[in-house]
Amino acid sequence: MSVDHFLEIISIQRGLHIKTPSKETITSKMVAIQSIFAAVLAILPAASATRSFYNDGHLNGWDFVRHENQGTVSEVSNVVFKGNSALKMTQTYTPGYKDRYHSEVDHNRGYVRGEEQFYGFAFRLSEDWQFQPQSYNIAQFIANRPGAGCGGDDWMPSSMFWIQNNQLYGRYVNGHYRQPNCGRNIVTRPNLATVSAGVWHRIVLQINWKSDNTGYFKVWFDGVKVHEEYNVATTVDDDSVFQFRVGLYANSWHDDGHMTGSQSFRQVWYDEISVGTTFDDVNPDLH
């Protein structure tokens, strides 16, 4: 409403002997009200954003720190993306060792079916990283699903992200995957981005976790959207709670039963790991 319109209404009230404020008084009060209204609107988007988890390269704050075989997970200050600390994960191939090669940190509340979440982290391969066709996992979502019993294991990873040759790969999984129906569909998305050794890279994920064809799956690499797909089933059809893990998991050493190449000692650094409801919540460049 304009000031003139407001004064026109007030002029009608003069016959009722209502005291009419000056035009200057009305103008100043309306400006004040508009300023308050604008301030409230500015606050509302921020209130709707939620960063539910954040770690700036420290061991504290994780639900679990795992290192198998000769693997290590440590807090370092000499190689960081931001601040004064980062996480360093290492793994060593051991001939004759038959088990797995995890060096990871766990955040237990990664997602439940029906949620839409953003995830972000920065990672760096060692400068002498030897790229091979074998895969080295750098992040995953995984759940313990008691009684599922498929593949002789109740644990099941859904989405995973890994390095293969010098490319970033990703995947999502849908289906039932629980006895007696152990059917599942693993959808792999290769060649999402080119990864360089000795350089900090940033990954942001936006995933709508659905078991019907209403989900979506988006990936940003170094600030550029490299993958986007809609109307897909992005998780299995139960309400298990999936962990969000980052770290080095040399899964091919176990799955293939051997190591390709000559680099038996592998190193990856991590920093600025987040879970949230908006892109800015988890963007490693903004923290």
C-alpha positions as CSV (number, residue, x, y, z in Angstrom):
1,M,0.0,0.0,0.0
2,S,1.3,3.5,-0.9
3,V,1.5,6.3,1.6
4,D,-1.0,8.4,-0.5
5,H,-3.5,5.5,-0.5
6,F,-3.0,5.1,3.3
7,L,-3.7,8.9,3.8
8,E,-6.8,8.7,1.6
9,I,-8.2,6.0,3.9
10,I,-7.3,8.1,7.0
11,S,-9.0,11.2,5.5
12,I,-12.3,9.3,5.4
13,Q,-11.8,8.7,9.1
14,R,-11.6,12.4,10.0
15,G,-15.3,12.6,10.3
16,L,-14.9,10.0,13.1
17,H,-12.6,12.5,14.9
18,I,-9.6,10.1,14.6
19,K,-6.3,11.9,14.9
20,T,-4.4,11.6,11.7
21,P,-0.6,11.2,11.8
22,S,1.6,13.3,9.5
23,K,2.7,11.9,6.1
24,E,6.3,12.0,7.3
25,T,5.4,9.8,10.4
26,I,3.5,7.3,8.3
27,T,6.4,7.1,5.8
28,S,9.0,6.4,8.4
29,K,6.9,3.8,10.1
30,M,6.2,2.0,6.8
31,V,9.9,2.0,6.0
32,A,10.6,0.5,9.3
33,I,8.0,-2.2,8.8
34,Q,9.3,-3.0,5.4
35,S,12.9,-3.3,6.8
36,I,11.7,-5.7,9.4
37,F,9.8,-7.8,6.8
38,A,12.9,-7.9,4.6
39,A,15.1,-9.0,7.5
40,V,12.7,-11.8,8.3
41,L,12.7,-13.0,4.7
42,A,16.5,-13.0,4.7
43,I,16.6,-15.2,7.8
44,L,14.1,-17.8,6.5
45,P,16.3,-19.6,3.9
46,A,19.1,-19.9,6.4
47,A,16.7,-21.4,8.9
48,S,15.7,-24.1,6.5
49,A,19.3,-25.2,5.8
50,T,20.7,-27.8,8.1
51,R,24.3,-29.2,8.3
52,S,23.8,-32.3,10.3
53,F,27.5,-33.4,10.3
54,Y,30.8,-31.6,9.9
55,N,34.4,-32.7,10.4
56,D,37.4,-30.5,9.5
57,G,40.0,-33.2,9.4
58,H,40.1,-34.6,13.0
59,L,39.7,-38.0,14.5
60,N,37.3,-36.8,17.1
61,G,33.6,-36.7,16.1
62,W,33.5,-40.0,14.2
63,D,31.3,-42.9,15.3
64,F,34.1,-45.3,14.5
65,V,37.7,-45.3,13.1
66,R,38.6,-48.5,11.3
67,H,42.0,-49.7,10.0
68,E,42.4,-53.3,8.9
69,N,45.6,-55.3,8.2
70,Q,48.5,-52.8,8.2
71,G,46.2,-49.8,7.4
72,T,46.4,-46.6,9.3
73,V,44.1,-43.6,10.0
74,S,45.8,-40.6,11.5
75,E,45.4,-36.9,12.0
76,V,48.1,-34.8,10.3
77,S,49.0,-31.1,10.0
78,N,51.5,-31.1,7.2
79,V,49.1,-31.9,4.3
80,V,45.7,-30.1,4.7
81,F,43.0,-28.6,2.5
82,K,41.9,-26.0,5.0
83,G,42.7,-25.1,8.5
84,N,45.4,-26.9,10.4
85,S,44.4,-30.6,10.2
86,A,43.4,-33.4,7.8
87,L,42.9,-37.1,8.0
88,K,45.5,-39.4,6.4
89,M,44.5,-43.0,5.4
90,T,47.0,-45.6,4.3
91,Q,46.9,-49.2,3.2
92,T,49.6,-51.8,2.5
93,Y,49.1,-54.9,0.3
94,T,50.2,-58.0,2.1
95,P,50.8,-61.2,0.1
96,G,48.9,-64.1,1.8
97,Y,46.4,-61.8,3.6
98,K,42.9,-62.9,2.7
99,D,40.7,-60.3,4.4
100,R,39.7,-56.8,3.5
101,Y,41.7,-53.5,3.4
102,H,39.6,-50.8,5.0
103,S,41.1,-47.5,6.4
104,E,38.0,-45.5,7.0
105,V,36.0,-43.2,9.3
106,D,32.3,-43.8,9.9
107,H,29.4,-41.4,10.4
108,N,26.6,-43.7,11.4
109,R,23.7,-41.5,10.2
110,G,24.3,-41.3,6.5
111,Y,20.8,-41.8,5.2
112,V,17.5,-43.7,5.5
113,R,15.2,-44.4,2.5
114,G,13.0,-41.4,1.7
115,E,15.6,-38.7,2.6
116,E,17.3,-36.2,0.4
117,Q,20.8,-35.3,1.5
118,F,23.9,-33.5,0.3
119,Y,27.4,-34.8,1.1
120,G,30.8,-33.2,0.6
121,F,34.5,-33.8,1.2
122,A,37.9,-32.9,-0.1
123,F,40.4,-35.7,-0.9
124,R,44.0,-35.9,-2.1
125,L,45.9,-38.8,-3.5
126,S,49.7,-39.0,-2.8
127,E,51.9,-37.3,-5.4
128,D,53.4,-40.7,-6.5
129,W,50.0,-42.4,-6.8
130,Q,50.2,-45.2,-9.4
131,F,47.0,-45.3,-11.4
132,Q,45.8,-48.8,-12.2
133,P,42.7,-50.5,-13.6
134,Q,42.1,-51.9,-10.1
135,S,39.6,-49.9,-8.0
136,Y,40.4,-48.0,-4.8
137,N,37.3,-46.9,-3.0
138,I,37.3,-43.4,-1.4
139,A,33.7,-43.1,0.0
140,Q,30.8,-45.4,0.5
141,F,27.3,-45.8,2.1
142,I,26.9,-49.1,3.9
143,A,24.4,-50.7,6.3
144,N,24.2,-53.7,8.5
145,R,20.9,-55.3,7.6
146,P,20.3,-58.1,10.2
147,G,18.8,-61.2,8.6
148,A,19.4,-60.1,5.0
149,G,21.9,-63.0,4.5
150,C,22.7,-62.3,0.9
151,G,26.2,-63.1,-0.3
152,G,26.8,-64.7,3.1
153,D,26.8,-61.3,4.8
154,D,24.3,-58.9,6.4
155,W,26.4,-55.9,5.5
156,M,25.7,-54.2,2.2
157,P,27.2,-51.1,0.5
158,S,24.8,-49.1,-1.6
159,S,26.4,-46.1,-3.3
160,M,30.2,-46.2,-3.6
161,F,32.8,-43.8,-5.2
162,W,36.2,-45.0,-6.3
163,I,39.3,-44.3,-8.4
164,Q,39.9,-46.6,-11.3
165,N,42.8,-45.7,-13.7
166,N,42.7,-41.9,-13.3
167,Q,38.9,-41.7,-13.4
168,L,36.3,-41.2,-10.7
169,Y,33.6,-43.8,-10.7
170,G,30.3,-44.0,-8.8
171,R,27.4,-46.3,-8.4
172,Y,24.0,-46.8,-6.7
173,V,22.1,-50.0,-5.9
174,N,18.4,-50.8,-5.9
175,G,16.3,-53.9,-5.4
176,H,15.3,-56.1,-2.5
177,Y,18.6,-58.0,-1.6
178,R,17.2,-59.9,1.3
179,Q,16.6,-63.7,1.7
180,P,14.9,-65.4,0.0
181,N,15.1,-62.7,-2.8
182,C,18.7,-61.6,-3.2
183,G,18.1,-59.8,-6.4
184,R,19.6,-56.3,-6.7
185,N,20.6,-53.9,-9.5
186,I,24.0,-52.3,-9.4
187,V,24.1,-49.2,-11.6
188,T,27.7,-48.0,-12.3
189,R,28.5,-44.5,-13.6
190,P,32.1,-44.6,-15.0
191,N,34.4,-41.7,-16.0
192,L,32.7,-39.0,-13.9
193,A,35.9,-36.9,-13.8
194,T,39.6,-37.1,-14.2
195,V,41.6,-37.4,-10.9
196,S,45.1,-36.0,-10.5
197,A,47.7,-37.2,-8.1
198,G,49.0,-34.8,-5.4
199,V,46.1,-32.4,-5.9
200,W,43.2,-31.6,-3.6
201,H,39.9,-32.5,-5.3
202,R,36.4,-31.6,-4.0
203,I,33.3,-33.8,-4.3
204,V,29.7,-32.9,-3.6
205,L,26.8,-35.4,-3.8
206,Q,23.1,-34.7,-3.9
207,I,21.1,-37.9,-3.6
208,N,17.4,-38.5,-3.2
209,W,17.3,-41.9,-1.6
210,K,14.2,-43.7,-3.1
211,S,13.5,-47.4,-3.8
212,D,11.0,-46.5,-6.6
213,N,11.7,-44.5,-9.7
214,T,11.4,-41.1,-8.0
215,G,15.0,-40.7,-6.8
216,Y,17.9,-38.7,-8.2
217,F,21.6,-38.8,-8.2
218,K,23.9,-35.8,-8.8
219,V,27.7,-35.4,-8.5
220,W,29.9,-32.3,-8.5
221,F,33.7,-32.5,-8.9
222,D,35.8,-29.5,-8.2
223,G,32.8,-27.2,-8.3
224,V,31.5,-28.5,-11.7
225,K,28.4,-30.7,-12.0
226,V,29.6,-33.8,-13.8
227,H,26.6,-36.1,-13.4
228,E,22.8,-35.7,-13.0
229,E,20.0,-38.2,-13.4
230,Y,16.4,-38.2,-12.3
231,N,13.6,-40.8,-12.0
232,V,15.8,-43.6,-10.7
233,A,15.7,-45.9,-7.7
234,T,18.8,-45.1,-5.7
235,T,18.6,-47.5,-2.8
236,V,17.2,-50.9,-1.7
237,D,13.5,-51.3,-0.6
238,D,13.9,-51.3,3.2
239,D,14.5,-48.7,5.9
240,S,18.0,-49.7,7.0
241,V,20.2,-46.9,8.3
242,F,23.2,-46.5,6.1
243,Q,26.5,-45.2,7.3
244,F,28.5,-42.6,5.4
245,R,32.2,-43.5,5.3
246,V,35.2,-41.8,3.8
247,G,38.6,-43.3,3.5
248,L,40.8,-45.6,1.5
249,Y,39.3,-49.1,0.9
250,A,41.6,-51.1,-1.4
251,N,38.7,-53.4,-2.4
252,S,40.2,-54.8,-5.5
253,W,43.1,-56.3,-3.5
254,H,40.6,-58.5,-1.7
255,D,38.1,-59.0,-4.5
256,D,40.7,-59.8,-7.2
257,G,43.0,-61.7,-4.8
258,H,46.1,-59.9,-6.0
259,M,47.6,-56.4,-6.6
260,T,48.1,-54.9,-10.0
261,G,51.2,-52.8,-10.5
262,S,54.1,-52.2,-8.1
263,Q,52.7,-49.7,-5.6
264,S,51.8,-51.8,-2.5
265,F,51.6,-48.7,-0.2
266,R,48.8,-46.3,-0.8
267,Q,47.9,-42.9,0.8
268,V,44.9,-40.7,0.6
269,W,44.1,-37.5,2.6
270,Y,40.7,-36.1,3.6
271,D,39.4,-32.8,4.8
272,E,36.1,-30.8,5.2
273,I,33.7,-33.7,5.4
274,S,30.0,-32.7,5.7
275,V,26.4,-33.9,5.5
276,G,23.6,-31.4,5.0
277,T,20.4,-30.4,3.3
278,T,21.8,-27.8,0.9
279,F,24.7,-27.5,-1.5
280,D,26.3,-24.7,0.6
281,D,26.0,-26.9,3.8
282,V,28.6,-29.3,2.4
283,N,30.7,-27.4,-0.1
284,P,34.3,-27.8,1.0
285,D,35.2,-24.5,-0.6
286,L,32.8,-22.5,1.7
287,H,33.7,-23.9,5.2
